[in-house]
Amino acid sequence: MPAPTSRSVLVADTALALLAGRGMRGLTHRAVDEAAGLPHGSTSNVARTRLALLELAVLRLAEREAQVLAVAEMPDPRGGRDQLVDALALAVHRSLTGNRDLLIARYELALEATRRPELRAHFDAAGARFREAATALVAGLGSPDPARQALSLVAWADGVMFSCAAGSFHADLPGPDALRAGVRELLRGMFGD
């Protein structure tokens, strides 16, 4: 895929905002044009089909979530569990407090990917870097089964974010200390001591 232009970034960011605000049914080429203040037909020039628009949104979502979660700044596993606890708690807290709309857009796209195999491939490829980072982290901590334990780590983070962004805890966001305690409990269960 070619490097994104400022127009494609604007279209993708607007699509994500529409997904968060209006849901999948509210995402149309015309709606993106209007919300972005672009001339009629501009979104179609960037992403000709609905699938292309959804793919563009998935790629931009991964870029923006990587910035929020600071995957590149995740600790060296050799630094021990405390660094992982702090980094994961901070990443989840950032997502919940400043980037709730990105989470909602992700859930919309994830559900759509369950019905569109062609979108599933893009969604899975975009999420691979997060799975790989989690697997490397737990492997570095001495995991006997990094893939399985990475799933547990990611499932904990995803579960907390979903529950607090769209689920029954949406009005009761945990603070950084509560998130650290949750990560510590999870790691204690995974690794003992």
C-alpha positions in Angstrom: 0.0 0.0 0.0 1.4 3.5 -0.9 2.5 5.9 1.9 -0.4 7.8 3.3 -1.0 11.3 2.1 -2.4 14.1 4.3 -5.8 13.6 2.5 -5.8 9.9 3.2 -5.0 10.5 6.8 -7.8 13.0 7.1 -10.2 10.6 5.5 -9.1 7.7 7.7 -9.2 9.9 10.9 -12.7 11.1 9.9 -13.8 7.6 9.2 -12.6 6.5 12.7 -14.5 9.4 14.3 -17.7 8.5 12.4 -17.4 4.9 13.5 -17.1 6.0 17.1 -19.9 8.5 16.9 -22.4 6.9 14.5 -21.4 3.2 14.3 -20.8 1.2 11.1 -24.1 2.3 9.5 -23.1 5.9 9.8 -19.9 5.5 7.9 -20.4 6.4 4.2 -18.2 8.2 1.7 -20.6 11.1 1.7 -20.5 11.3 5.5 -16.7 11.4 5.5 -16.7 14.2 2.9 -19.2 16.2 5.0 -17.5 15.6 8.3 -14.0 16.3 7.0 -15.2 19.4 5.1 -14.1 17.9 1.8 -15.7 18.5 -1.6 -18.2 15.8 -2.6 -16.4 12.7 -4.0 -13.1 13.4 -2.3 -13.3 10.3 -0.1 -14.1 8.1 -3.2 -10.9 9.4 -4.7 -8.9 8.1 -1.7 -10.9 4.9 -1.1 -13.0 4.0 -4.0 -15.1 1.2 -2.3 -16.5 0.7 1.2 -14.0 -2.1 1.7 -11.1 0.2 0.8 -12.5 2.8 3.2 -12.7 0.2 6.0 -9.1 -1.0 5.2 -7.8 2.5 5.3 -9.5 3.0 8.7 -8.0 -0.2 10.1 -4.5 0.8 9.0 -4.9 4.2 10.6 -6.4 2.7 13.7 -3.3 0.6 14.1 -1.0 3.6 13.7 -2.9 5.7 16.2 -3.2 2.9 18.7 0.6 2.2 18.4 1.1 5.9 19.3 -1.3 5.7 22.3 0.0 2.4 23.6 3.6 3.3 22.8 4.5 -0.2 21.7 7.9 1.0 20.7 8.4 2.1 24.3 7.3 -1.1 26.0 10.0 -2.2 28.4 12.8 -4.6 27.8 11.5 -7.9 29.3 14.9 -8.2 31.0 13.9 -5.2 33.1 11.5 -7.4 35.0 7.8 -7.5 35.8 7.6 -4.1 37.5 8.5 -2.3 34.2 5.8 -4.4 32.4 3.3 -3.6 35.1 3.9 0.1 34.8 3.9 0.1 31.0 0.8 -1.9 30.5 -1.2 0.0 33.2 -0.1 3.3 31.6 -1.1 2.1 28.1 -4.5 0.9 29.2 -5.1 4.1 31.2 -4.1 6.3 28.2 -6.6 4.4 26.1 -9.4 4.8 28.5 -8.9 8.4 29.5 -7.8 10.1 26.3 -8.7 7.7 23.4 -12.0 6.2 24.1 -13.2 7.0 20.6 -10.4 4.9 19.2 -11.5 2.0 21.3 -15.1 2.3 20.1 -14.0 2.5 16.5 -11.8 -0.6 17.0 -14.8 -2.5 18.3 -16.9 -1.5 15.3 -14.2 -2.6 12.9 -13.6 -5.8 14.8 -17.2 -6.8 14.6 -17.4 -5.9 10.9 -14.3 -8.1 10.4 -16.2 -11.1 11.7 -18.5 -10.7 8.8 -16.1 -9.7 6.1 -13.1 -12.1 5.6 -11.4 -9.6 3.3 -11.4 -7.1 6.1 -10.4 -9.7 8.7 -7.1 -10.2 6.9 -6.3 -6.5 7.2 -7.5 -6.3 10.8 -5.4 -9.3 11.8 -2.3 -8.0 10.0 -2.6 -4.6 11.7 -3.0 -6.2 15.1 0.0 -8.6 14.6 2.5 -6.1 16.0 0.6 -5.9 19.3 0.4 -9.7 19.6 4.1 -10.1 18.7 5.1 -7.4 21.3 3.1 -9.1 24.0 4.5 -12.5 23.1 8.1 -11.2 23.2 7.4 -9.6 26.6 6.1 -12.7 28.3 8.8 -14.8 26.7 11.4 -12.4 28.1 9.9 -12.9 31.5 10.5 -16.6 31.3 7.1 -17.8 30.1 7.1 -21.6 29.4 4.2 -20.9 26.9 4.6 -17.4 25.4 1.7 -17.6 22.9 -0.8 -18.8 25.5 0.3 -16.3 28.1 0.5 -13.4 25.7 -3.2 -14.2 24.9 -4.0 -13.9 28.6 -2.2 -10.6 28.9 -3.9 -9.2 25.8 -7.2 -10.6 26.9 -6.9 -8.9 30.3 -6.1 -5.5 28.7 -8.8 -5.8 26.0 -11.3 -6.9 28.6 -10.6 -4.0 30.9 -10.8 -1.5 27.9 -14.0 -3.0 26.5 -15.7 -3.1 29.9 -14.7 0.5 30.7 -15.3 2.0 27.2 -18.5 0.2 26.2 -19.5 -2.2 28.9 -20.9 -2.1 32.4 -17.9 -0.2 33.9 -18.1 2.7 31.5 -18.9 5.1 34.4 -16.3 3.7 36.8 -12.8 4.0 35.1 -10.0 2.5 37.1 -7.0 4.7 37.9 -3.4 3.8 37.3 -2.9 2.2 40.7 -5.9 -0.1 40.2 -4.7 -1.0 36.8 -1.2 -1.8 38.1 -2.8 -4.0 40.8 -4.7 -5.9 38.1 -1.6 -6.5 36.0 0.4 -7.6 39.0 -2.4 -10.1 39.9 -2.4 -11.4 36.4 1.3 -11.8 36.3 1.4 -13.5 39.7 -1.2 -16.0 38.4 0.8 -16.6 35.2 4.3 -16.8 36.8 3.7 -17.5 40.5 5.3 -15.7 43.5 
